[in-house]
Amino acid sequence: MITKYIANISGSQLVVTGEGILEGIYVTATSSGTMKLIDGVAAGGSIMVNTFTPAAGYHNIGSARFFNGIYVEKGGTSIDATFFVRQEDR
């Protein structure tokens, strides 16, 4: 397995496709921003983590497995984050 990062998540968007493990999220900046993490490639997938308001800094997720991808629904004012994901080489 390798570690990948996907930077500059600043709105609702697809982070990564396929199966893997979410290890952490680094929130660079936020102003009352919220996130909902979805196991899927669009907003209609299974909720991994329901809506939360992260503080700036690193959030160690541990080993949250996802099967279809990670889609982030952004709410609130603003948020800028980097996701740390492990996936097998393809």
PDB file of N, CA, C and O in Angstrom:
ATOM      1  N   MET A   1       0.834  -1.179   0.000  1.00  0.00           N
ATOM      2  CA  MET A   1       0.000   0.000   0.000  1.00  0.00           C
ATOM      3  C   MET A   1       0.880   1.245   0.000  1.00  0.00           C
ATOM      4  O   MET A   1       1.993   1.236   0.527  1.00  0.00           O
ATOM      5  N   ILE A   2       0.370   2.300  -0.592  1.00  0.00           N
ATOM      6  CA  ILE A   2       1.094   3.560  -0.621  1.00  0.00           C
ATOM      7  C   ILE A   2       0.232   4.643   0.027  1.00  0.00           C
ATOM      8  O   ILE A   2      -0.984   4.491   0.150  1.00  0.00           O
ATOM      9  N   THR A   3       0.857   5.708   0.427  1.00  0.00           N
ATOM     10  CA  THR A   3       0.119   6.838   0.964  1.00  0.00           C
ATOM     11  C   THR A   3       0.052   7.916  -0.100  1.00  0.00           C
ATOM     12  O   THR A   3       1.062   8.284  -0.700  1.00  0.00           O
ATOM     13  N   LYS A   4      -1.152   8.413  -0.325  1.00  0.00           N
ATOM     14  CA  LYS A   4      -1.366   9.488  -1.270  1.00  0.00           C
ATOM     15  C   LYS A   4      -1.939  10.673  -0.509  1.00  0.00           C
ATOM     16  O   LYS A   4      -2.522  10.498   0.561  1.00  0.00           O
ATOM     17  N   TYR A   5      -1.785  11.829  -1.028  1.00  0.00           N
ATOM     18  CA  TYR A   5      -2.489  12.960  -0.455  1.00  0.00           C
ATOM     19  C   TYR A   5      -3.186  13.727  -1.566  1.00  0.00           C
ATOM     20  O   TYR A   5      -2.701  13.797  -2.695  1.00  0.00           O
ATOM     21  N   ILE A   6      -4.292  14.279  -1.237  1.00  0.00           N
ATOM     22  CA  ILE A   6      -5.075  15.054  -2.169  1.00  0.00           C
ATOM     23  C   ILE A   6      -5.264  16.408  -1.511  1.00  0.00           C
ATOM     24  O   ILE A   6      -5.946  16.509  -0.491  1.00  0.00           O
ATOM     25  N   ALA A   7      -4.682  17.432  -2.066  1.00  0.00           N
ATOM     26  CA  ALA A   7      -4.643  18.732  -1.404  1.00  0.00           C
ATOM     27  C   ALA A   7      -5.746  19.663  -1.891  1.00  0.00           C
ATOM     28  O   ALA A   7      -6.391  19.434  -2.914  1.00  0.00           O
ATOM     29  N   ASN A   8      -5.927  20.701  -1.125  1.00  0.00           N
ATOM     30  CA  ASN A   8      -6.743  21.843  -1.493  1.00  0.00           C
ATOM     31  C   ASN A   8      -8.220  21.517  -1.679  1.00  0.00           C
ATOM     32  O   ASN A   8      -8.824  21.926  -2.671  1.00  0.00           O
ATOM     33  N   ILE A   9      -8.791  20.803  -0.759  1.00  0.00           N
ATOM     34  CA  ILE A   9     -10.222  20.573  -0.770  1.00  0.00           C
ATOM     35  C   ILE A   9     -10.865  21.809  -0.154  1.00  0.00           C
ATOM     36  O   ILE A   9     -10.755  22.042   1.049  1.00  0.00           O
ATOM     37  N   SER A  10     -11.531  22.590  -0.979  1.00  0.00           N
ATOM     38  CA  SER A  10     -12.106  23.835  -0.478  1.00  0.00           C
ATOM     39  C   SER A  10     -13.600  23.936  -0.746  1.00  0.00           C
ATOM     40  O   SER A  10     -14.213  24.973  -0.494  1.00  0.00           O
ATOM     41  N   GLY A  11     -14.180  22.863  -1.256  1.00  0.00           N
ATOM     42  CA  GLY A  11     -15.619  22.839  -1.524  1.00  0.00           C
ATOM     43  C   GLY A  11     -16.094  21.413  -1.576  1.00  0.00           C
ATOM     44  O   GLY A  11     -15.312  20.489  -1.353  1.00  0.00           O
ATOM     45  N   SER A  12     -17.365  21.216  -1.868  1.00  0.00           N
ATOM     46  CA  SER A  12     -17.896  19.858  -2.028  1.00  0.00           C
ATOM     47  C   SER A  12     -17.267  19.250  -3.267  1.00  0.00           C
ATOM     48  O   SER A  12     -17.344  19.824  -4.354  1.00  0.00           O
ATOM     49  N   GLN A  13     -16.638  18.079  -3.106  1.00  0.00           N
ATOM     50  CA  GLN A  13     -15.988  17.459  -4.253  1.00  0.00           C
ATOM     51  C   GLN A  13     -15.546  16.031  -3.954  1.00  0.00           C
ATOM     52  O   GLN A  13     -15.476  15.604  -2.801  1.00  0.00           O
ATOM     53  N   LEU A  14     -15.250  15.315  -5.026  1.00  0.00           N
ATOM     54  CA  LEU A  14     -14.705  13.969  -4.942  1.00  0.00           C
ATOM     55  C   LEU A  14     -13.226  14.077  -4.586  1.00  0.00           C
ATOM     56  O   LEU A  14     -12.475  14.805  -5.236  1.00  0.00           O
ATOM     57  N   VAL A  15     -12.813  13.349  -3.551  1.00  0.00           N
ATOM     58  CA  VAL A  15     -11.425  13.370  -3.102  1.00  0.00           C
ATOM     59  C   VAL A  15     -10.630  12.266  -3.789  1.00  0.00           C
ATOM     60  O   VAL A  15      -9.552  12.510  -4.330  1.00  0.00           O
ATOM     61  N   VAL A  16     -11.175  11.043  -3.762  1.00  0.00           N
ATOM     62  CA  VAL A  16     -10.464   9.897  -4.317  1.00  0.00           C
ATOM     63  C   VAL A  16     -11.499   8.828  -4.692  1.00  0.00           C
ATOM     64  O   VAL A  16     -12.567   8.748  -4.083  1.00  0.00           O
ATOM     65  N   THR A  17     -11.175   8.016  -5.690  1.00  0.00           N
ATOM     66  CA  THR A  17     -12.054   6.910  -6.072  1.00  0.00           C
ATOM     67  C   THR A  17     -11.420   5.593  -5.675  1.00  0.00           C
ATOM     68  O   THR A  17     -10.210   5.512  -5.461  1.00  0.00           O
ATOM     69  N   GLY A  18     -12.248   4.556  -5.578  1.00  0.00           N
ATOM     70  CA  GLY A  18     -11.758   3.225  -5.255  1.00  0.00           C
ATOM     71  C   GLY A  18     -11.744   2.963  -3.767  1.00  0.00           C
ATOM     72  O   GLY A  18     -12.267   3.746  -2.973  1.00  0.00           O
ATOM     73  N   GLU A  19     -11.132   1.844  -3.401  1.00  0.00           N
ATOM     74  CA  GLU A  19     -11.072   1.385  -2.006  1.00  0.00           C
ATOM     75  C   GLU A  19      -9.775   1.857  -1.358  1.00  0.00           C
ATOM     76  O   GLU A  19      -8.752   1.988  -2.030  1.00  0.00           O
ATOM     77  N   GLY A  20      -9.818   2.110  -0.060  1.00  0.00           N
ATOM     78  CA  GLY A  20      -8.616   2.505   0.654  1.00  0.00           C
ATOM     79  C   GLY A  20      -8.894   2.797   2.115  1.00  0.00           C
ATOM     80  O   GLY A  20      -9.931   2.416   2.657  1.00  0.00           O
ATOM     81  N   ILE A  21      -7.950   3.480   2.739  1.00  0.00           N
ATOM     82  CA  ILE A  21      -8.049   3.826   4.157  1.00  0.00           C
ATOM     83  C   ILE A  21      -7.758   5.315   4.311  1.00  0.00           C
ATOM     84  O   ILE A  21      -6.738   5.818   3.839  1.00  0.00           O
ATOM     85  N   LEU A  22      -8.669   6.002   4.975  1.00  0.00           N
ATOM     86  CA  LEU A  22      -8.457   7.402   5.310  1.00  0.00           C
ATOM     87  C   LEU A  22      -7.699   7.447   6.627  1.00  0.00           C
ATOM     88  O   LEU A  22      -8.188   6.969   7.651  1.00  0.00           O
ATOM     89  N   GLU A  23      -6.494   8.027   6.597  1.00  0.00           N
ATOM     90  CA  GLU A  23      -5.659   8.075   7.801  1.00  0.00           C
ATOM     91  C   GLU A  23      -5.765   9.396   8.543  1.00  0.00           C
ATOM     92  O   GLU A  23      -5.672   9.428   9.770  1.00  0.00           O
ATOM     93  N   GLY A  24      -5.958  10.479   7.814  1.00  0.00           N
ATOM     94  CA  GLY A  24      -6.017  11.763   8.494  1.00  0.00           C
ATOM     95  C   GLY A  24      -6.436  12.888   7.577  1.00  0.00           C
ATOM     96  O   GLY A  24      -6.485  12.750   6.355  1.00  0.00           O
ATOM     97  N   ILE A  25      -6.735  14.008   8.210  1.00  0.00           N
ATOM     98  CA  ILE A  25      -7.121  15.222   7.491  1.00  0.00           C
ATOM     99  C   ILE A  25      -6.368  16.378   8.135  1.00  0.00           C
ATOM    100  O   ILE A  25      -6.382  16.531   9.356  1.00  0.00           O
ATOM    101  N   TYR A  26      -5.710  17.192   7.312  1.00  0.00           N
ATOM    102  CA  TYR A  26      -5.071  18.400   7.818  1.00  0.00           C
ATOM    103  C   TYR A  26      -5.893  19.593   7.354  1.00  0.00           C
ATOM    104  O   TYR A  26      -5.991  19.865   6.158  1.00  0.00           O
ATOM    105  N   VAL A  27      -6.478  20.297   8.307  1.00  0.00           N
ATOM    106  CA  VAL A  27      -7.277  21.475   7.993  1.00  0.00           C
ATOM    107  C   VAL A  27      -6.344  22.676   8.054  1.00  0.00           C
ATOM    108  O   VAL A  27      -5.864  23.051   9.124  1.00  0.00           O
ATOM    109  N   THR A  28      -6.095  23.271   6.897  1.00  0.00           N
ATOM    110  CA  THR A  28      -5.204  24.415   6.803  1.00  0.00           C
ATOM    111  C   THR A  28      -5.871  25.666   7.359  1.00  0.00           C
ATOM    112  O   THR A  28      -5.273  26.421   8.126  1.00  0.00           O
ATOM    113  N   ALA A  29      -7.116  25.868   6.957  1.00  0.00           N
ATOM    114  CA  ALA A  29      -7.846  27.049   7.413  1.00  0.00           C
ATOM    115  C   ALA A  29      -9.341  26.765   7.365  1.00  0.00           C
ATOM    116  O   ALA A  29      -9.814  26.009   6.516  1.00  0.00           O
ATOM    117  N   THR A  30     -10.072  27.377   8.280  1.00  0.00           N
ATOM    118  CA  THR A  30     -11.519  27.254   8.283  1.00  0.00           C
ATOM    119  C   THR A  30     -12.133  28.476   8.942  1.00  0.00           C
ATOM    120  O   THR A  30     -11.557  29.066   9.857  1.00  0.00           O
ATOM    121  N   SER A  31     -13.298  28.838   8.466  1.00  0.00           N
ATOM    122  CA  SER A  31     -14.075  29.909   9.067  1.00  0.00           C
ATOM    123  C   SER A  31     -15.503  29.385   9.174  1.00  0.00           C
ATOM    124  O   SER A  31     -16.329  29.614   8.291  1.00  0.00           O
ATOM    125  N   SER A  32     -15.779  28.682  10.264  1.00  0.00           N
ATOM    126  CA  SER A  32     -17.078  28.045  10.487  1.00  0.00           C
ATOM    127  C   SER A  32     -17.432  27.032   9.406  1.00  0.00           C
ATOM    128  O   SER A  32     -18.608  26.810   9.119  1.00  0.00           O
ATOM    129  N   GLY A  33     -16.414  26.417   8.807  1.00  0.00           N
ATOM    130  CA  GLY A  33     -16.652  25.408   7.782  1.00  0.00           C
ATOM    131  C   GLY A  33     -17.028  24.073   8.394  1.00  0.00           C
ATOM    132  O   GLY A  33     -16.593  23.743   9.497  1.00  0.00           O
ATOM    133  N   THR A  34     -17.835  23.304   7.677  1.00  0.00           N
ATOM    134  CA  THR A  34     -18.202  21.959   8.107  1.00  0.00           C
ATOM    135  C   THR A  34     -17.919  20.983   6.972  1.00  0.00           C
ATOM    136  O   THR A  34     -17.829  21.369   5.807  1.00  0.00           O
ATOM    137  N   MET A  35     -17.781  19.706   7.337  1.00  0.00           N
ATOM    138  CA  MET A  35     -17.584  18.642   6.351  1.00  0.00           C
ATOM    139  C   MET A  35     -18.452  17.448   6.708  1.00  0.00           C
ATOM    140  O   MET A  35     -18.701  17.174   7.881  1.00  0.00           O
ATOM    141  N   LYS A  36     -18.907  16.748   5.689  1.00  0.00           N
ATOM    142  CA  LYS A  36     -19.520  15.426   5.831  1.00  0.00           C
ATOM    143  C   LYS A  36     -18.744  14.526   4.888  1.00  0.00           C
ATOM    144  O   LYS A  36     -18.594  14.853   3.711  1.00  0.00           O
ATOM    145  N   LEU A  37     -18.242  13.385   5.387  1.00  0.00           N
ATOM    146  CA  LEU A  37     -17.461  12.455   4.580  1.00  0.00           C
ATOM    147  C   LEU A  37     -18.345  11.305   4.139  1.00  0.00           C
ATOM    148  O   LEU A  37     -19.018  10.672   4.952  1.00  0.00           O
ATOM    149  N   ILE A  38     -18.335  11.046   2.844  1.00  0.00           N
ATOM    150  CA  ILE A  38     -19.214  10.039   2.254  1.00  0.00           C
ATOM    151  C   ILE A  38     -18.378   8.981   1.542  1.00  0.00           C
ATOM    152  O   ILE A  38     -17.445   9.307   0.808  1.00  0.00           O
ATOM    153  N   ASP A  39     -18.719   7.711   1.763  1.00  0.00           N
ATOM    154  CA  ASP A  39     -18.091   6.603   1.050  1.00  0.00           C
ATOM    155  C   ASP A  39     -18.824   6.477  -0.278  1.00  0.00           C
ATOM    156  O   ASP A  39     -19.872   5.837  -0.368  1.00  0.00           O
ATOM    157  N   GLY A  40     -18.260   7.091  -1.298  1.00  0.00           N
ATOM    158  CA  GLY A  40     -18.887   7.082  -2.614  1.00  0.00           C
ATOM    159  C   GLY A  40     -18.236   8.115  -3.508  1.00  0.00           C
ATOM    160  O   GLY A  40     -17.296   8.802  -3.109  1.00  0.00           O
ATOM    161  N   VAL A  41     -18.754   8.215  -4.728  1.00  0.00           N
ATOM    162  CA  VAL A  41     -18.200   9.159  -5.689  1.00  0.00           C
ATOM    163  C   VAL A  41     -19.100  10.381  -5.869  1.00  0.00           C
ATOM    164  O   VAL A  41     -18.826  11.255  -6.692  1.00  0.00           O
ATOM    165  N   ALA A  42     -20.172  10.426  -5.090  1.00  0.00           N
ATOM    166  CA  ALA A  42     -21.102  11.557  -5.137  1.00  0.00           C
ATOM    167  C   ALA A  42     -21.811  11.651  -3.793  1.00  0.00           C
ATOM    168  O   ALA A  42     -21.620  10.803  -2.920  1.00  0.00           O
ATOM    169  N   ALA A  43     -22.616  12.669  -3.635  1.00  0.00           N
ATOM    170  CA  ALA A  43     -23.283  12.946  -2.363  1.00  0.00           C
ATOM    171  C   ALA A  43     -24.230  11.835  -1.914  1.00  0.00           C
ATOM    172  O   ALA A  43     -24.573  11.782  -0.733  1.00  0.00           O
ATOM    173  N   GLY A  44     -24.658  10.959  -2.797  1.00  0.00           N
ATOM    174  CA  GLY A  44     -25.625   9.929  -2.447  1.00  0.00           C
ATOM    175  C   GLY A  44     -25.055   8.661  -1.835  1.00  0.00           C
ATOM    176  O   GLY A  44     -25.808   7.712  -1.620  1.00  0.00           O
ATOM    177  N   GLY A  45     -23.772   8.600  -1.546  1.00  0.00           N
ATOM    178  CA  GLY A  45     -23.164   7.390  -0.995  1.00  0.00           C
ATOM    179  C   GLY A  45     -23.446   7.213   0.488  1.00  0.00           C
ATOM    180  O   GLY A  45     -24.240   7.952   1.070  1.00  0.00           O
ATOM    181  N   SER A  46     -22.793   6.230   1.096  1.00  0.00           N
ATOM    182  CA  SER A  46     -22.954   5.943   2.525  1.00  0.00           C
ATOM    183  C   SER A  46     -22.146   6.934   3.358  1.00  0.00           C
ATOM    184  O   SER A  46     -20.995   7.227   3.033  1.00  0.00           O
ATOM    185  N   ILE A  47     -22.737   7.443   4.416  1.00  0.00           N
ATOM    186  CA  ILE A  47     -22.056   8.414   5.269  1.00  0.00           C
ATOM    187  C   ILE A  47     -20.982   7.707   6.100  1.00  0.00           C
ATOM    188  O   ILE A  47     -21.272   6.754   6.824  1.00  0.00           O
ATOM    189  N   MET A  48     -19.738   8.184   5.986  1.00  0.00           N
ATOM    190  CA  MET A  48     -18.636   7.696   6.818  1.00  0.00           C
ATOM    191  C   MET A  48     -18.614   8.470   8.129  1.00  0.00           C
ATOM    192  O   MET A  48     -18.566   7.888   9.214  1.00  0.00           O
ATOM    193  N   VAL A  49     -18.649   9.800   8.005  1.00  0.00           N
ATOM    194  CA  VAL A  49     -18.650  10.698   9.164  1.00  0.00           C
ATOM    195  C   VAL A  49     -19.677  11.775   8.868  1.00  0.00           C
ATOM    196  O   VAL A  49     -19.569  12.493   7.874  1.00  0.00           O
ATOM    197  N   ASN A  50     -20.678  11.886   9.738  1.00  0.00           N
ATOM    198  CA  ASN A  50     -21.707  12.890   9.513  1.00  0.00           C
ATOM    199  C   ASN A  50     -21.134  14.285   9.746  1.00  0.00           C
ATOM    200  O   ASN A  50     -19.988  14.421  10.174  1.00  0.00           O
ATOM    201  N   THR A  51     -21.898  15.283   9.478  1.00  0.00           N
ATOM    202  CA  THR A  51     -21.438  16.671   9.499  1.00  0.00           C
ATOM    203  C   THR A  51     -20.720  17.026  10.801  1.00  0.00           C
ATOM    204  O   THR A  51     -21.250  16.820  11.893  1.00  0.00           O
ATOM    205  N   PHE A  52     -19.501  17.566  10.666  1.00  0.00           N
ATOM    206  CA  PHE A  52     -18.722  18.005  11.818  1.00  0.00           C
ATOM    207  C   PHE A  52     -18.004  19.303  11.462  1.00  0.00           C
ATOM    208  O   PHE A  52     -17.845  19.637  10.288  1.00  0.00           O
ATOM    209  N   THR A  53     -17.575  20.025  12.491  1.00  0.00           N
ATOM    210  CA  THR A  53     -16.864  21.295  12.323  1.00  0.00           C
ATOM    211  C   THR A  53     -15.432  21.094  12.811  1.00  0.00           C
ATOM    212  O   THR A  53     -15.181  21.153  14.015  1.00  0.00           O
ATOM    213  N   PRO A  54     -14.493  20.859  11.899  1.00  0.00           N
ATOM    214  CA  PRO A  54     -13.115  20.613  12.336  1.00  0.00           C
ATOM    215  C   PRO A  54     -12.384  21.909  12.669  1.00  0.00           C
ATOM    216  O   PRO A  54     -12.632  22.952  12.064  1.00  0.00           O
ATOM    217  N   ALA A  55     -11.494  21.826  13.623  1.00  0.00           N
ATOM    218  CA  ALA A  55     -10.603  22.941  13.935  1.00  0.00           C
ATOM    219  C   ALA A  55      -9.408  22.873  12.993  1.00  0.00           C
ATOM    220  O   ALA A  55      -9.143  21.827  12.399  1.00  0.00           O
ATOM    221  N   ALA A  56      -8.699  23.962  12.857  1.00  0.00           N
ATOM    222  CA  ALA A  56      -7.472  23.962  12.065  1.00  0.00           C
ATOM    223  C   ALA A  56      -6.458  23.029  12.740  1.00  0.00           C
ATOM    224  O   ALA A  56      -6.389  22.961  13.967  1.00  0.00           O
ATOM    225  N   GLY A  57      -5.674  22.312  11.926  1.00  0.00           N
ATOM    226  CA  GLY A  57      -4.670  21.389  12.432  1.00  0.00           C
ATOM    227  C   GLY A  57      -4.883  19.991  11.892  1.00  0.00           C
ATOM    228  O   GLY A  57      -5.776  19.758  11.077  1.00  0.00           O
ATOM    229  N   TYR A  58      -4.050  19.050  12.355  1.00  0.00           N
ATOM    230  CA  TYR A  58      -4.109  17.670  11.878  1.00  0.00           C
ATOM    231  C   TYR A  58      -5.091  16.858  12.712  1.00  0.00           C
ATOM    232  O   TYR A  58      -5.109  16.949  13.939  1.00  0.00           O
ATOM    233  N   HIS A  59      -5.901  16.069  12.030  1.00  0.00           N
ATOM    234  CA  HIS A  59      -6.874  15.187  12.676  1.00  0.00           C
ATOM    235  C   HIS A  59      -6.523  13.756  12.290  1.00  0.00           C
ATOM    236  O   HIS A  59      -6.703  13.361  11.138  1.00  0.00           O
ATOM    237  N   ASN A  60      -6.023  12.977  13.248  1.00  0.00           N
ATOM    238  CA  ASN A  60      -5.660  11.586  13.023  1.00  0.00           C
ATOM    239  C   ASN A  60      -6.937  10.760  13.010  1.00  0.00           C
ATOM    240  O   ASN A  60      -7.608  10.632  14.034  1.00  0.00           O
ATOM    241  N   ILE A  61      -7.271  10.206  11.864  1.00  0.00           N
ATOM    242  CA  ILE A  61      -8.492   9.413  11.726  1.00  0.00           C
ATOM    243  C   ILE A  61      -8.228   7.969  12.137  1.00  0.00           C
ATOM    244  O   ILE A  61      -9.150   7.263  12.546  1.00  0.00           O
ATOM    245  N   GLY A  62      -6.988   7.530  12.032  1.00  0.00           N
ATOM    246  CA  GLY A  62      -6.666   6.146  12.361  1.00  0.00           C
ATOM    247  C   GLY A  62      -6.696   5.301  11.108  1.00  0.00           C
ATOM    248  O   GLY A  62      -5.785   5.373  10.284  1.00  0.00           O
ATOM    249  N   SER A  63      -7.723   4.510  10.961  1.00  0.00           N
ATOM    250  CA  SER A  63      -7.823   3.652   9.773  1.00  0.00           C
ATOM    251  C   SER A  63      -9.287   3.465   9.381  1.00  0.00           C
ATOM    252  O   SER A  63      -9.850   2.381   9.532  1.00  0.00           O
ATOM    253  N   ALA A  64      -9.882   4.519   8.886  1.00  0.00           N
ATOM    254  CA  ALA A  64     -11.282   4.465   8.433  1.00  0.00           C
ATOM    255  C   ALA A  64     -11.319   3.943   7.007  1.00  0.00           C
ATOM    256  O   ALA A  64     -10.913   4.633   6.071  1.00  0.00           O
ATOM    257  N   ARG A  65     -11.811   2.712   6.847  1.00  0.00           N
ATOM    258  CA  ARG A  65     -11.860   2.089   5.526  1.00  0.00           C
ATOM    259  C   ARG A  65     -13.028   2.634   4.715  1.00  0.00           C
ATOM    260  O   ARG A  65     -14.131   2.825   5.226  1.00  0.00           O
ATOM    261  N   PHE A  66     -12.755   2.877   3.437  1.00  0.00           N
ATOM    262  CA  PHE A  66     -13.814   3.233   2.489  1.00  0.00           C
ATOM    263  C   PHE A  66     -13.720   2.273   1.313  1.00  0.00           C
ATOM    264  O   PHE A  66     -12.657   1.711   1.049  1.00  0.00           O
ATOM    265  N   PHE A  67     -14.825   2.084   0.607  1.00  0.00           N
ATOM    266  CA  PHE A  67     -14.894   1.052  -0.424  1.00  0.00           C
ATOM    267  C   PHE A  67     -15.105   1.596  -1.833  1.00  0.00           C
ATOM    268  O   PHE A  67     -14.718   0.951  -2.807  1.00  0.00           O
ATOM    269  N   ASN A  68     -15.708   2.759  -1.954  1.00  0.00           N
ATOM    270  CA  ASN A  68     -16.050   3.291  -3.267  1.00  0.00           C
ATOM    271  C   ASN A  68     -15.335   4.593  -3.609  1.00  0.00           C
ATOM    272  O   ASN A  68     -15.263   4.977  -4.776  1.00  0.00           O
ATOM    273  N   GLY A  69     -14.815   5.259  -2.612  1.00  0.00           N
ATOM    274  CA  GLY A  69     -14.183   6.557  -2.790  1.00  0.00           C
ATOM    275  C   GLY A  69     -14.534   7.438  -1.607  1.00  0.00           C
ATOM    276  O   GLY A  69     -15.233   7.006  -0.691  1.00  0.00           O
ATOM    277  N   ILE A  70     -14.050   8.672  -1.623  1.00  0.00           N
ATOM    278  CA  ILE A  70     -14.423   9.641  -0.594  1.00  0.00           C
ATOM    279  C   ILE A  70     -14.935  10.892  -1.294  1.00  0.00           C
ATOM    280  O   ILE A  70     -14.243  11.507  -2.105  1.00  0.00           O
ATOM    281  N   TYR A  71     -16.157  11.243  -0.958  1.00  0.00           N
ATOM    282  CA  TYR A  71     -16.745  12.497  -1.427  1.00  0.00           C
ATOM    283  C   TYR A  71     -16.954  13.368  -0.201  1.00  0.00           C
ATOM    284  O   TYR A  71     -17.441  12.895   0.826  1.00  0.00           O
ATOM    285  N   VAL A  72     -16.587  14.642  -0.306  1.00  0.00           N
ATOM    286  CA  VAL A  72     -16.727  15.575   0.809  1.00  0.00           C
ATOM    287  C   VAL A  72     -17.835  16.563   0.483  1.00  0.00           C
ATOM    288  O   VAL A  72     -17.826  17.210  -0.564  1.00  0.00           O
ATOM    289  N   GLU A  73     -18.791  16.668   1.405  1.00  0.00           N
ATOM    290  CA  GLU A  73     -19.799  17.722   1.311  1.00  0.00           C
ATOM    291  C   GLU A  73     -19.355  18.842   2.232  1.00  0.00           C
ATOM    292  O   GLU A  73     -19.252  18.652   3.444  1.00  0.00           O
ATOM    293  N   LYS A  74     -19.092  20.002   1.666  1.00  0.00           N
ATOM    294  CA  LYS A  74     -18.658  21.163   2.432  1.00  0.00           C
ATOM    295  C   LYS A  74     -19.871  22.001   2.792  1.00  0.00           C
ATOM    296  O   LYS A  74     -20.763  22.212   1.970  1.00  0.00           O
ATOM    297  N   GLY A  75     -19.894  22.471   4.022  1.00  0.00           N
ATOM    298  CA  GLY A  75     -20.947  23.369   4.460  1.00  0.00           C
ATOM    299  C   GLY A  75     -20.326  24.536   5.205  1.00  0.00           C
ATOM    300  O   GLY A  75     -19.103  24.633   5.309  1.00  0.00           O
ATOM    301  N   GLY A  76     -21.147  25.403   5.713  1.00  0.00           N
ATOM    302  CA  GLY A  76     -20.636  26.547   6.460  1.00  0.00           C
ATOM    303  C   GLY A  76     -19.980  27.558   5.552  1.00  0.00           C
ATOM    304  O   GLY A  76     -20.295  27.640   4.365  1.00  0.00           O
ATOM    305  N   THR A  77     -19.074  28.322   6.109  1.00  0.00           N
ATOM    306  CA  THR A  77     -18.479  29.443   5.384  1.00  0.00           C
ATOM    307  C   THR A  77     -17.328  29.012   4.483  1.00  0.00           C
ATOM    308  O   THR A  77     -17.440  29.101   3.260  1.00  0.00           O
ATOM    309  N   SER A  78     -16.220  28.546   5.067  1.00  0.00           N
ATOM    310  CA  SER A  78     -15.077  28.145   4.238  1.00  0.00           C
ATOM    311  C   SER A  78     -14.238  27.103   4.960  1.00  0.00           C
ATOM    312  O   SER A  78     -14.199  27.048   6.189  1.00  0.00           O
ATOM    313  N   ILE A  79     -13.564  26.271   4.157  1.00  0.00           N
ATOM    314  CA  ILE A  79     -12.660  25.263   4.715  1.00  0.00           C
ATOM    315  C   ILE A  79     -11.648  24.892   3.643  1.00  0.00           C
ATOM    316  O   ILE A  79     -11.988  24.814   2.462  1.00  0.00           O
ATOM    317  N   ASP A  80     -10.414  24.665   4.048  1.00  0.00           N
ATOM    318  CA  ASP A  80      -9.339  24.247   3.157  1.00  0.00           C
ATOM    319  C   ASP A  80      -8.623  23.099   3.846  1.00  0.00           C
ATOM    320  O   ASP A  80      -8.079  23.280   4.935  1.00  0.00           O
ATOM    321  N   ALA A  81      -8.611  21.920   3.234  1.00  0.00           N
ATOM    322  CA  ALA A  81      -8.080  20.737   3.911  1.00  0.00           C
ATOM    323  C   ALA A  81      -7.322  19.826   2.950  1.00  0.00           C
ATOM    324  O   ALA A  81      -7.548  19.842   1.740  1.00  0.00           O
ATOM    325  N   THR A  82      -6.414  19.029   3.523  1.00  0.00           N
ATOM    326  CA  THR A  82      -5.664  18.010   2.795  1.00  0.00           C
ATOM    327  C   THR A  82      -6.006  16.650   3.406  1.00  0.00           C
ATOM    328  O   THR A  82      -5.999  16.494   4.627  1.00  0.00           O
ATOM    329  N   PHE A  83      -6.303  15.673   2.557  1.00  0.00           N
ATOM    330  CA  PHE A  83      -6.665  14.329   3.004  1.00  0.00           C
ATOM    331  C   PHE A  83      -5.492  13.388   2.797  1.00  0.00           C
ATOM    332  O   PHE A  83      -4.853  13.405   1.745  1.00  0.00           O
ATOM    333  N   PHE A  84      -5.206  12.558   3.809  1.00  0.00           N
ATOM    334  CA  PHE A  84      -4.148  11.563   3.726  1.00  0.00           C
ATOM    335  C   PHE A  84      -4.803  10.186   3.623  1.00  0.00           C
ATOM    336  O   PHE A  84      -5.504   9.745   4.534  1.00  0.00           O
ATOM    337  N   VAL A  85      -4.560   9.519   2.497  1.00  0.00           N
ATOM    338  CA  VAL A  85      -5.269   8.299   2.126  1.00  0.00           C
ATOM    339  C   VAL A  85      -4.259   7.222   1.753  1.00  0.00           C
ATOM    340  O   VAL A  85      -3.259   7.509   1.095  1.00  0.00           O
ATOM    341  N   ARG A  86      -4.517   5.978   2.172  1.00  0.00           N
ATOM    342  CA  ARG A  86      -3.714   4.831   1.741  1.00  0.00           C
ATOM    343  C   ARG A  86      -4.518   4.032   0.735  1.00  0.00           C
ATOM    344  O   ARG A  86      -5.681   3.708   0.974  1.00  0.00           O
ATOM    345  N   GLN A  87      -3.899   3.719  -0.383  1.00  0.00           N
ATOM    346  CA  GLN A  87      -4.508   2.855  -1.404  1.00  0.00           C
ATOM    347  C   GLN A  87      -3.425   1.968  -1.991  1.00  0.00           C
ATOM    348  O   GLN A  87      -2.241   2.304  -1.973  1.00  0.00           O
ATOM    349  N   GLU A  88      -3.858   0.827  -2.511  1.00  0.00           N
ATOM    350  CA  GLU A  88      -2.917  -0.056  -3.175  1.00  0.00           C
ATOM    351  C   GLU A  88      -2.544   0.524  -4.524  1.00  0.00           C
ATOM    352  O   GLU A  88      -3.339   1.220  -5.155  1.00  0.00           O
ATOM    353  N   ASP A  89      -1.317   0.229  -4.965  1.00  0.00           N
ATOM    354  CA  ASP A  89      -0.903   0.660  -6.301  1.00  0.00           C
ATOM    355  C   ASP A  89      -1.838   0.044  -7.323  1.00  0.00           C
ATOM    356  O   ASP A  89      -2.261  -1.106  -7.203  1.00  0.00           O
ATOM    357  N   ARG A  90      -2.138   0.820  -8.303  1.00  0.00           N
ATOM    358  CA  ARG A  90      -3.027   0.326  -9.372  1.00  0.00           C
ATOM    359  C   ARG A  90      -2.260   0.116 -10.627  1.00  0.00           C
ATOM    360  O   ARG A  90      -2.831  -0.295 -11.637  1.00  0.00           O
TER     361      ARG A  90
END
